[in-house]
Amino acid sequence: MSKGVLYGMGRAIGWPGTKVVMKARRSLADTKRILRDEGTFDGAELVEDCGLPGERVYRSLDDVPDRGSYFSTMVVR
């Protein structure tokens, strides 16, 4: 993920309200770091392959494996 996109994400995470990150697996390590830095890591959940037979729901980002589906969506509260 480009540094510009990560910078934008870092700014947006600080805005009020719920955020939705599409294709969240693209740079999961950077995303986790930003969420920890902003104090929102514990309020994030991730779904892979939503609505498909292999759907996986992660209530904690600590449980998300390093590799996963391209079709992932993260909700940050």
PyMOL Python script that loads the backbone (N, CA, C, O; Angstrom):
from pymol import cmd

cmd.read_pdbstr("""\
ATOM      1  N   MET A   1       0.849  -1.162   0.000  1.00  0.00           N
ATOM      2  CA  MET A   1       0.000   0.000   0.000  1.00  0.00           C
ATOM      3  C   MET A   1       0.896   1.226   0.000  1.00  0.00           C
ATOM      4  O   MET A   1       1.925   1.239   0.675  1.00  0.00           O
ATOM      5  N   SER A   2       0.523   2.247  -0.742  1.00  0.00           N
ATOM      6  CA  SER A   2       1.370   3.428  -0.851  1.00  0.00           C
ATOM      7  C   SER A   2       1.350   4.237   0.442  1.00  0.00           C
ATOM      8  O   SER A   2       0.405   4.175   1.228  1.00  0.00           O
ATOM      9  N   LYS A   3       2.425   4.996   0.633  1.00  0.00           N
ATOM     10  CA  LYS A   3       2.518   5.811   1.843  1.00  0.00           C
ATOM     11  C   LYS A   3       1.417   6.856   1.892  1.00  0.00           C
ATOM     12  O   LYS A   3       0.950   7.213   2.974  1.00  0.00           O
ATOM     13  N   GLY A   4       0.995   7.353   0.727  1.00  0.00           N
ATOM     14  CA  GLY A   4      -0.089   8.334   0.687  1.00  0.00           C
ATOM     15  C   GLY A   4      -1.394   7.756   1.199  1.00  0.00           C
ATOM     16  O   GLY A   4      -2.128   8.416   1.935  1.00  0.00           O
ATOM     17  N   VAL A   5      -1.685   6.518   0.806  1.00  0.00           N
ATOM     18  CA  VAL A   5      -2.909   5.861   1.273  1.00  0.00           C
ATOM     19  C   VAL A   5      -2.832   5.628   2.774  1.00  0.00           C
ATOM     20  O   VAL A   5      -3.810   5.848   3.488  1.00  0.00           O
ATOM     21  N   LEU A   6      -1.678   5.185   3.255  1.00  0.00           N
ATOM     22  CA  LEU A   6      -1.522   4.952   4.694  1.00  0.00           C
ATOM     23  C   LEU A   6      -1.631   6.254   5.473  1.00  0.00           C
ATOM     24  O   LEU A   6      -2.205   6.274   6.562  1.00  0.00           O
ATOM     25  N   TYR A   7      -1.092   7.338   4.934  1.00  0.00           N
ATOM     26  CA  TYR A   7      -1.210   8.639   5.592  1.00  0.00           C
ATOM     27  C   TYR A   7      -2.680   9.038   5.679  1.00  0.00           C
ATOM     28  O   TYR A   7      -3.143   9.505   6.720  1.00  0.00           O
ATOM     29  N   GLY A   8      -3.410   8.850   4.582  1.00  0.00           N
ATOM     30  CA  GLY A   8      -4.837   9.166   4.568  1.00  0.00           C
ATOM     31  C   GLY A   8      -5.608   8.325   5.562  1.00  0.00           C
ATOM     32  O   GLY A   8      -6.525   8.815   6.222  1.00  0.00           O
ATOM     33  N   MET A   9      -5.240   7.061   5.671  1.00  0.00           N
ATOM     34  CA  MET A   9      -5.908   6.181   6.632  1.00  0.00           C
ATOM     35  C   MET A   9      -5.633   6.661   8.052  1.00  0.00           C
ATOM     36  O   MET A   9      -6.544   6.710   8.878  1.00  0.00           O
ATOM     37  N   GLY A  10      -4.398   7.011   8.334  1.00  0.00           N
ATOM     38  CA  GLY A  10      -4.046   7.504   9.658  1.00  0.00           C
ATOM     39  C   GLY A  10      -4.851   8.736  10.033  1.00  0.00           C
ATOM     40  O   GLY A  10      -5.274   8.877  11.181  1.00  0.00           O
ATOM     41  N   ARG A  11      -5.064   9.618   9.086  1.00  0.00           N
ATOM     42  CA  ARG A  11      -5.869  10.819   9.338  1.00  0.00           C
ATOM     43  C   ARG A  11      -7.333  10.452   9.540  1.00  0.00           C
ATOM     44  O   ARG A  11      -7.976  10.942  10.469  1.00  0.00           O
ATOM     45  N   ALA A  12      -7.862   9.591   8.675  1.00  0.00           N
ATOM     46  CA  ALA A  12      -9.286   9.239   8.722  1.00  0.00           C
ATOM     47  C   ALA A  12      -9.647   8.478   9.994  1.00  0.00           C
ATOM     48  O   ALA A  12     -10.749   8.643  10.518  1.00  0.00           O
ATOM     49  N   ILE A  13      -8.740   7.654  10.494  1.00  0.00           N
ATOM     50  CA  ILE A  13      -9.022   6.880  11.703  1.00  0.00           C
ATOM     51  C   ILE A  13      -9.317   7.815  12.874  1.00  0.00           C
ATOM     52  O   ILE A  13     -10.083   7.458  13.769  1.00  0.00           O
ATOM     53  N   GLY A  14      -8.723   8.995  12.877  1.00  0.00           N
ATOM     54  CA  GLY A  14      -8.955   9.960  13.949  1.00  0.00           C
ATOM     55  C   GLY A  14     -10.289  10.684  13.863  1.00  0.00           C
ATOM     56  O   GLY A  14     -10.686  11.348  14.821  1.00  0.00           O
ATOM     57  N   TRP A  15     -10.986  10.574  12.751  1.00  0.00           N
ATOM     58  CA  TRP A  15     -12.286  11.238  12.600  1.00  0.00           C
ATOM     59  C   TRP A  15     -13.335  10.519  13.433  1.00  0.00           C
ATOM     60  O   TRP A  15     -13.204   9.323  13.691  1.00  0.00           O
ATOM     61  N   PRO A  16     -14.378  11.236  13.858  1.00  0.00           N
ATOM     62  CA  PRO A  16     -15.432  10.575  14.638  1.00  0.00           C
ATOM     63  C   PRO A  16     -16.246   9.605  13.788  1.00  0.00           C
ATOM     64  O   PRO A  16     -16.336   9.753  12.569  1.00  0.00           O
ATOM     65  N   GLY A  17     -16.829   8.622  14.442  1.00  0.00           N
ATOM     66  CA  GLY A  17     -17.713   7.682  13.759  1.00  0.00           C
ATOM     67  C   GLY A  17     -17.028   6.382  13.383  1.00  0.00           C
ATOM     68  O   GLY A  17     -15.828   6.200  13.589  1.00  0.00           O
ATOM     69  N   THR A  18     -17.824   5.488  12.829  1.00  0.00           N
ATOM     70  CA  THR A  18     -17.360   4.167  12.415  1.00  0.00           C
ATOM     71  C   THR A  18     -16.717   4.256  11.038  1.00  0.00           C
ATOM     72  O   THR A  18     -17.229   4.942  10.153  1.00  0.00           O
ATOM     73  N   LYS A  19     -15.600   3.565  10.858  1.00  0.00           N
ATOM     74  CA  LYS A  19     -14.898   3.523   9.575  1.00  0.00           C
ATOM     75  C   LYS A  19     -14.942   2.111   9.005  1.00  0.00           C
ATOM     76  O   LYS A  19     -14.916   1.133   9.752  1.00  0.00           O
ATOM     77  N   VAL A  20     -15.008   2.009   7.673  1.00  0.00           N
ATOM     78  CA  VAL A  20     -14.983   0.721   6.977  1.00  0.00           C
ATOM     79  C   VAL A  20     -13.781   0.733   6.044  1.00  0.00           C
ATOM     80  O   VAL A  20     -13.630   1.638   5.224  1.00  0.00           O
ATOM     81  N   VAL A  21     -12.927  -0.279   6.173  1.00  0.00           N
ATOM     82  CA  VAL A  21     -11.730  -0.403   5.339  1.00  0.00           C
ATOM     83  C   VAL A  21     -11.935  -1.594   4.411  1.00  0.00           C
ATOM     84  O   VAL A  21     -12.048  -2.730   4.871  1.00  0.00           O
ATOM     85  N   MET A  22     -11.983  -1.337   3.109  1.00  0.00           N
ATOM     86  CA  MET A  22     -12.156  -2.399   2.119  1.00  0.00           C
ATOM     87  C   MET A  22     -10.787  -2.935   1.711  1.00  0.00           C
ATOM     88  O   MET A  22      -9.797  -2.204   1.735  1.00  0.00           O
ATOM     89  N   LYS A  23     -10.734  -4.205   1.341  1.00  0.00           N
ATOM     90  CA  LYS A  23      -9.478  -4.865   0.951  1.00  0.00           C
ATOM     91  C   LYS A  23      -8.421  -4.641   2.031  1.00  0.00           C
ATOM     92  O   LYS A  23      -7.271  -4.306   1.747  1.00  0.00           O
ATOM     93  N   ALA A  24      -8.844  -4.835   3.265  1.00  0.00           N
ATOM     94  CA  ALA A  24      -8.016  -4.514   4.429  1.00  0.00           C
ATOM     95  C   ALA A  24      -6.763  -5.372   4.535  1.00  0.00           C
ATOM     96  O   ALA A  24      -5.814  -4.978   5.213  1.00  0.00           O
ATOM     97  N   ARG A  25      -6.731  -6.521   3.894  1.00  0.00           N
ATOM     98  CA  ARG A  25      -5.572  -7.415   3.991  1.00  0.00           C
ATOM     99  C   ARG A  25      -4.386  -6.917   3.190  1.00  0.00           C
ATOM    100  O   ARG A  25      -3.275  -7.423   3.342  1.00  0.00           O
ATOM    101  N   ARG A  26      -4.610  -5.942   2.348  1.00  0.00           N
ATOM    102  CA  ARG A  26      -3.565  -5.454   1.448  1.00  0.00           C
ATOM    103  C   ARG A  26      -2.311  -5.034   2.216  1.00  0.00           C
ATOM    104  O   ARG A  26      -1.195  -5.310   1.775  1.00  0.00           O
ATOM    105  N   SER A  27      -2.481  -4.386   3.330  1.00  0.00           N
ATOM    106  CA  SER A  27      -1.351  -3.963   4.154  1.00  0.00           C
ATOM    107  C   SER A  27      -1.734  -4.075   5.630  1.00  0.00           C
ATOM    108  O   SER A  27      -1.767  -3.083   6.357  1.00  0.00           O
ATOM    109  N   LEU A  28      -2.019  -5.291   6.048  1.00  0.00           N
ATOM    110  CA  LEU A  28      -2.553  -5.520   7.389  1.00  0.00           C
ATOM    111  C   LEU A  28      -1.594  -5.075   8.487  1.00  0.00           C
ATOM    112  O   LEU A  28      -2.027  -4.496   9.483  1.00  0.00           O
ATOM    113  N   ALA A  29      -0.314  -5.332   8.325  1.00  0.00           N
ATOM    114  CA  ALA A  29       0.651  -4.948   9.365  1.00  0.00           C
ATOM    115  C   ALA A  29       0.655  -3.434   9.567  1.00  0.00           C
ATOM    116  O   ALA A  29       0.658  -2.959  10.703  1.00  0.00           O
ATOM    117  N   ASP A  30       0.655  -2.678   8.474  1.00  0.00           N
ATOM    118  CA  ASP A  30       0.626  -1.217   8.581  1.00  0.00           C
ATOM    119  C   ASP A  30      -0.693  -0.737   9.170  1.00  0.00           C
ATOM    120  O   ASP A  30      -0.718   0.184   9.986  1.00  0.00           O
ATOM    121  N   THR A  31      -1.777  -1.361   8.755  1.00  0.00           N
ATOM    122  CA  THR A  31      -3.096  -0.984   9.271  1.00  0.00           C
ATOM    123  C   THR A  31      -3.176  -1.227  10.771  1.00  0.00           C
ATOM    124  O   THR A  31      -3.673  -0.378  11.510  1.00  0.00           O
ATOM    125  N   LYS A  32      -2.691  -2.380  11.230  1.00  0.00           N
ATOM    126  CA  LYS A  32      -2.691  -2.679  12.667  1.00  0.00           C
ATOM    127  C   LYS A  32      -1.863  -1.650  13.438  1.00  0.00           C
ATOM    128  O   LYS A  32      -2.262  -1.201  14.512  1.00  0.00           O
ATOM    129  N   ARG A  33      -0.716  -1.285  12.883  1.00  0.00           N
ATOM    130  CA  ARG A  33       0.150  -0.300  13.542  1.00  0.00           C
ATOM    131  C   ARG A  33      -0.570   1.043  13.684  1.00  0.00           C
ATOM    132  O   ARG A  33      -0.532   1.666  14.745  1.00  0.00           O
ATOM    133  N   ILE A  34      -1.219   1.477  12.618  1.00  0.00           N
ATOM    134  CA  ILE A  34      -1.954   2.745  12.661  1.00  0.00           C
ATOM    135  C   ILE A  34      -3.066   2.682  13.704  1.00  0.00           C
ATOM    136  O   ILE A  34      -3.245   3.621  14.480  1.00  0.00           O
ATOM    137  N   LEU A  35      -3.806   1.584  13.724  1.00  0.00           N
ATOM    138  CA  LEU A  35      -4.900   1.450  14.689  1.00  0.00           C
ATOM    139  C   LEU A  35      -4.382   1.454  16.122  1.00  0.00           C
ATOM    140  O   LEU A  35      -5.003   2.046  17.004  1.00  0.00           O
ATOM    141  N   ARG A  36      -3.252   0.799  16.358  1.00  0.00           N
ATOM    142  CA  ARG A  36      -2.659   0.811  17.710  1.00  0.00           C
ATOM    143  C   ARG A  36      -2.232   2.232  18.086  1.00  0.00           C
ATOM    144  O   ARG A  36      -2.497   2.704  19.192  1.00  0.00           O
ATOM    145  N   ASP A  37      -1.562   2.907  17.136  1.00  0.00           N
ATOM    146  CA  ASP A  37      -1.098   4.277  17.389  1.00  0.00           C
ATOM    147  C   ASP A  37      -2.256   5.217  17.704  1.00  0.00           C
ATOM    148  O   ASP A  37      -2.120   6.126  18.523  1.00  0.00           O
ATOM    149  N   GLU A  38      -3.385   4.996  17.057  1.00  0.00           N
ATOM    150  CA  GLU A  38      -4.553   5.871  17.236  1.00  0.00           C
ATOM    151  C   GLU A  38      -5.478   5.411  18.361  1.00  0.00           C
ATOM    152  O   GLU A  38      -6.468   6.080  18.660  1.00  0.00           O
ATOM    153  N   GLY A  39      -5.163   4.272  18.988  1.00  0.00           N
ATOM    154  CA  GLY A  39      -5.966   3.778  20.099  1.00  0.00           C
ATOM    155  C   GLY A  39      -7.289   3.155  19.690  1.00  0.00           C
ATOM    156  O   GLY A  39      -8.219   3.089  20.494  1.00  0.00           O
ATOM    157  N   THR A  40      -7.381   2.694  18.444  1.00  0.00           N
ATOM    158  CA  THR A  40      -8.639   2.108  17.958  1.00  0.00           C
ATOM    159  C   THR A  40      -8.511   0.626  17.619  1.00  0.00           C
ATOM    160  O   THR A  40      -9.449   0.038  17.079  1.00  0.00           O
ATOM    161  N   PHE A  41      -7.378   0.017  17.922  1.00  0.00           N
ATOM    162  CA  PHE A  41      -7.128  -1.385  17.584  1.00  0.00           C
ATOM    163  C   PHE A  41      -8.178  -2.315  18.186  1.00  0.00           C
ATOM    164  O   PHE A  41      -8.672  -3.217  17.509  1.00  0.00           O
ATOM    165  N   ASP A  42      -8.520  -2.099  19.451  1.00  0.00           N
ATOM    166  CA  ASP A  42      -9.470  -2.987  20.131  1.00  0.00           C
ATOM    167  C   ASP A  42     -10.895  -2.839  19.613  1.00  0.00           C
ATOM    168  O   ASP A  42     -11.737  -3.697  19.877  1.00  0.00           O
ATOM    169  N   GLY A  43     -11.176  -1.769  18.884  1.00  0.00           N
ATOM    170  CA  GLY A  43     -12.513  -1.561  18.335  1.00  0.00           C
ATOM    171  C   GLY A  43     -12.645  -2.011  16.895  1.00  0.00           C
ATOM    172  O   GLY A  43     -13.625  -1.669  16.233  1.00  0.00           O
ATOM    173  N   ALA A  44     -11.681  -2.771  16.394  1.00  0.00           N
ATOM    174  CA  ALA A  44     -11.695  -3.200  14.992  1.00  0.00           C
ATOM    175  C   ALA A  44     -12.020  -4.684  14.871  1.00  0.00           C
ATOM    176  O   ALA A  44     -11.588  -5.500  15.684  1.00  0.00           O
ATOM    177  N   GLU A  45     -12.784  -5.010  13.849  1.00  0.00           N
ATOM    178  CA  GLU A  45     -13.114  -6.398  13.516  1.00  0.00           C
ATOM    179  C   GLU A  45     -12.927  -6.570  12.016  1.00  0.00           C
ATOM    180  O   GLU A  45     -12.972  -5.595  11.266  1.00  0.00           O
ATOM    181  N   LEU A  46     -12.715  -7.812  11.578  1.00  0.00           N
ATOM    182  CA  LEU A  46     -12.461  -8.076  10.167  1.00  0.00           C
ATOM    183  C   LEU A  46     -13.258  -9.289   9.704  1.00  0.00           C
ATOM    184  O   LEU A  46     -13.392 -10.276  10.427  1.00  0.00           O
ATOM    185  N   VAL A  47     -13.785  -9.195   8.487  1.00  0.00           N
ATOM    186  CA  VAL A  47     -14.503 -10.315   7.871  1.00  0.00           C
ATOM    187  C   VAL A  47     -13.831 -10.621   6.543  1.00  0.00           C
ATOM    188  O   VAL A  47     -13.545  -9.713   5.762  1.00  0.00           O
ATOM    189  N   GLU A  48     -13.580 -11.893   6.287  1.00  0.00           N
ATOM    190  CA  GLU A  48     -13.059 -12.345   4.994  1.00  0.00           C
ATOM    191  C   GLU A  48     -14.156 -13.097   4.261  1.00  0.00           C
ATOM    192  O   GLU A  48     -14.902 -13.867   4.865  1.00  0.00           O
ATOM    193  N   ASP A  49     -14.250 -12.871   2.960  1.00  0.00           N
ATOM    194  CA  ASP A  49     -15.188 -13.602   2.091  1.00  0.00           C
ATOM    195  C   ASP A  49     -16.617 -13.548   2.625  1.00  0.00           C
ATOM    196  O   ASP A  49     -17.299 -14.571   2.696  1.00  0.00           O
ATOM    197  N   CYS A  50     -17.063 -12.363   2.995  1.00  0.00           N
ATOM    198  CA  CYS A  50     -18.395 -12.173   3.576  1.00  0.00           C
ATOM    199  C   CYS A  50     -19.487 -12.679   2.629  1.00  0.00           C
ATOM    200  O   CYS A  50     -19.536 -12.299   1.459  1.00  0.00           O
ATOM    201  N   GLY A  51     -20.347 -13.530   3.149  1.00  0.00           N
ATOM    202  CA  GLY A  51     -21.454 -14.080   2.378  1.00  0.00           C
ATOM    203  C   GLY A  51     -21.099 -15.277   1.518  1.00  0.00           C
ATOM    204  O   GLY A  51     -21.967 -15.847   0.857  1.00  0.00           O
ATOM    205  N   LEU A  52     -19.837 -15.663   1.519  1.00  0.00           N
ATOM    206  CA  LEU A  52     -19.383 -16.814   0.738  1.00  0.00           C
ATOM    207  C   LEU A  52     -19.254 -18.035   1.650  1.00  0.00           C
ATOM    208  O   LEU A  52     -19.239 -17.894   2.873  1.00  0.00           O
ATOM    209  N   PRO A  53     -19.161 -19.222   1.069  1.00  0.00           N
ATOM    210  CA  PRO A  53     -19.070 -20.437   1.898  1.00  0.00           C
ATOM    211  C   PRO A  53     -17.896 -20.434   2.888  1.00  0.00           C
ATOM    212  O   PRO A  53     -18.008 -21.009   3.970  1.00  0.00           O
ATOM    213  N   GLY A  54     -16.796 -19.808   2.540  1.00  0.00           N
ATOM    214  CA  GLY A  54     -15.628 -19.797   3.425  1.00  0.00           C
ATOM    215  C   GLY A  54     -15.539 -18.576   4.322  1.00  0.00           C
ATOM    216  O   GLY A  54     -14.452 -18.243   4.796  1.00  0.00           O
ATOM    217  N   GLU A  55     -16.648 -17.903   4.567  1.00  0.00           N
ATOM    218  CA  GLU A  55     -16.651 -16.679   5.372  1.00  0.00           C
ATOM    219  C   GLU A  55     -15.997 -16.902   6.733  1.00  0.00           C
ATOM    220  O   GLU A  55     -16.254 -17.896   7.413  1.00  0.00           O
ATOM    221  N   ARG A  56     -15.138 -15.943   7.114  1.00  0.00           N
ATOM    222  CA  ARG A  56     -14.485 -15.973   8.422  1.00  0.00           C
ATOM    223  C   ARG A  56     -14.662 -14.604   9.082  1.00  0.00           C
ATOM    224  O   ARG A  56     -14.472 -13.569   8.443  1.00  0.00           O
ATOM    225  N   VAL A  57     -15.023 -14.609  10.352  1.00  0.00           N
ATOM    226  CA  VAL A  57     -15.219 -13.378  11.116  1.00  0.00           C
ATOM    227  C   VAL A  57     -14.202 -13.354  12.249  1.00  0.00           C
ATOM    228  O   VAL A  57     -14.083 -14.315  13.009  1.00  0.00           O
ATOM    229  N   TYR A  58     -13.471 -12.252  12.353  1.00  0.00           N
ATOM    230  CA  TYR A  58     -12.471 -12.083  13.407  1.00  0.00           C
ATOM    231  C   TYR A  58     -12.903 -10.921  14.296  1.00  0.00           C
ATOM    232  O   TYR A  58     -12.921  -9.770  13.860  1.00  0.00           O
ATOM    233  N   ARG A  59     -13.248 -11.224  15.527  1.00  0.00           N
ATOM    234  CA  ARG A  59     -13.674 -10.186  16.480  1.00  0.00           C
ATOM    235  C   ARG A  59     -12.480  -9.425  17.047  1.00  0.00           C
ATOM    236  O   ARG A  59     -12.638  -8.344  17.613  1.00  0.00           O
ATOM    237  N   SER A  60     -11.287  -9.991  16.893  1.00  0.00           N
ATOM    238  CA  SER A  60     -10.055  -9.342  17.338  1.00  0.00           C
ATOM    239  C   SER A  60      -9.026  -9.421  16.218  1.00  0.00           C
ATOM    240  O   SER A  60      -8.848 -10.475  15.608  1.00  0.00           O
ATOM    241  N   LEU A  61      -8.352  -8.315  15.946  1.00  0.00           N
ATOM    242  CA  LEU A  61      -7.311  -8.331  14.915  1.00  0.00           C
ATOM    243  C   LEU A  61      -6.125  -9.185  15.331  1.00  0.00           C
ATOM    244  O   LEU A  61      -5.329  -9.588  14.482  1.00  0.00           O
ATOM    245  N   ASP A  62      -5.991  -9.466  16.622  1.00  0.00           N
ATOM    246  CA  ASP A  62      -4.925 -10.361  17.083  1.00  0.00           C
ATOM    247  C   ASP A  62      -5.102 -11.769  16.517  1.00  0.00           C
ATOM    248  O   ASP A  62      -4.130 -12.513  16.391  1.00  0.00           O
ATOM    249  N   ASP A  63      -6.337 -12.137  16.177  1.00  0.00           N
ATOM    250  CA  ASP A  63      -6.635 -13.482  15.672  1.00  0.00           C
ATOM    251  C   ASP A  63      -6.498 -13.615  14.157  1.00  0.00           C
ATOM    252  O   ASP A  63      -6.564 -14.723  13.626  1.00  0.00           O
ATOM    253  N   VAL A  64      -6.308 -12.507  13.463  1.00  0.00           N
ATOM    254  CA  VAL A  64      -6.241 -12.530  12.000  1.00  0.00           C
ATOM    255  C   VAL A  64      -4.874 -13.048  11.560  1.00  0.00           C
ATOM    256  O   VAL A  64      -3.853 -12.488  11.959  1.00  0.00           O
ATOM    257  N   PRO A  65      -4.831 -14.115  10.738  1.00  0.00           N
ATOM    258  CA  PRO A  65      -3.539 -14.623  10.257  1.00  0.00           C
ATOM    259  C   PRO A  65      -2.883 -13.626   9.303  1.00  0.00           C
ATOM    260  O   PRO A  65      -3.546 -12.755   8.740  1.00  0.00           O
ATOM    261  N   ASP A  66      -1.571 -13.771   9.133  1.00  0.00           N
ATOM    262  CA  ASP A  66      -0.828 -12.856   8.263  1.00  0.00           C
ATOM    263  C   ASP A  66      -1.273 -12.935   6.809  1.00  0.00           C
ATOM    264  O   ASP A  66      -1.235 -11.936   6.091  1.00  0.00           O
ATOM    265  N   ARG A  67      -1.683 -14.091   6.382  1.00  0.00           N
ATOM    266  CA  ARG A  67      -2.164 -14.276   5.007  1.00  0.00           C
ATOM    267  C   ARG A  67      -3.650 -14.555   5.042  1.00  0.00           C
ATOM    268  O   ARG A  67      -4.152 -15.207   5.958  1.00  0.00           O
ATOM    269  N   GLY A  68      -4.339 -14.064   4.052  1.00  0.00           N
ATOM    270  CA  GLY A  68      -5.773 -14.309   4.025  1.00  0.00           C
ATOM    271  C   GLY A  68      -6.374 -13.890   2.709  1.00  0.00           C
ATOM    272  O   GLY A  68      -5.673 -13.742   1.707  1.00  0.00           O
ATOM    273  N   SER A  69      -7.657 -13.703   2.716  1.00  0.00           N
ATOM    274  CA  SER A  69      -8.407 -13.415   1.511  1.00  0.00           C
ATOM    275  C   SER A  69      -8.239 -11.967   1.059  1.00  0.00           C
ATOM    276  O   SER A  69      -8.138 -11.045   1.868  1.00  0.00           O
ATOM    277  N   TYR A  70      -8.212 -11.805  -0.243  1.00  0.00           N
ATOM    278  CA  TYR A  70      -8.223 -10.481  -0.851  1.00  0.00           C
ATOM    279  C   TYR A  70      -9.536  -9.773  -0.514  1.00  0.00           C
ATOM    280  O   TYR A  70      -9.567  -8.552  -0.366  1.00  0.00           O
ATOM    281  N   PHE A  71     -10.614 -10.540  -0.394  1.00  0.00           N
ATOM    282  CA  PHE A  71     -11.934  -9.986  -0.110  1.00  0.00           C
ATOM    283  C   PHE A  71     -12.136  -9.873   1.396  1.00  0.00           C
ATOM    284  O   PHE A  71     -12.799 -10.707   2.013  1.00  0.00           O
ATOM    285  N   SER A  72     -11.559  -8.837   1.970  1.00  0.00           N
ATOM    286  CA  SER A  72     -11.666  -8.629   3.409  1.00  0.00           C
ATOM    287  C   SER A  72     -12.185  -7.221   3.675  1.00  0.00           C
ATOM    288  O   SER A  72     -11.880  -6.275   2.949  1.00  0.00           O
ATOM    289  N   THR A  73     -12.964  -7.117   4.719  1.00  0.00           N
ATOM    290  CA  THR A  73     -13.539  -5.838   5.121  1.00  0.00           C
ATOM    291  C   THR A  73     -13.327  -5.673   6.617  1.00  0.00           C
ATOM    292  O   THR A  73     -13.615  -6.573   7.406  1.00  0.00           O
ATOM    293  N   MET A  74     -12.818  -4.509   6.990  1.00  0.00           N
ATOM    294  CA  MET A  74     -12.572  -4.208   8.395  1.00  0.00           C
ATOM    295  C   MET A  74     -13.520  -3.097   8.831  1.00  0.00           C
ATOM    296  O   MET A  74     -13.718  -2.119   8.110  1.00  0.00           O
ATOM    297  N   VAL A  75     -14.096  -3.253  10.001  1.00  0.00           N
ATOM    298  CA  VAL A  75     -14.928  -2.216  10.605  1.00  0.00           C
ATOM    299  C   VAL A  75     -14.204  -1.732  11.852  1.00  0.00           C
ATOM    300  O   VAL A  75     -13.813  -2.525  12.709  1.00  0.00           O
ATOM    301  N   VAL A  76     -14.031  -0.412  11.940  1.00  0.00           N
ATOM    302  CA  VAL A  76     -13.318   0.190  13.072  1.00  0.00           C
ATOM    303  C   VAL A  76     -14.280   1.120  13.795  1.00  0.00           C
ATOM    304  O   VAL A  76     -14.813   2.063  13.210  1.00  0.00           O
ATOM    305  N   ARG A  77     -14.490   0.841  15.064  1.00  0.00           N
ATOM    306  CA  ARG A  77     -15.394   1.679  15.878  1.00  0.00           C
ATOM    307  C   ARG A  77     -14.592   2.510  16.839  1.00  0.00           C
ATOM    308  O   ARG A  77     -15.161   3.281  17.612  1.00  0.00           O
TER     309      ARG A  77
END
""", "prot")
cmd.dss("prot")
cmd.show_as("cartoon", "prot")
cmd.util.cbc("prot")
cmd.orient("prot")
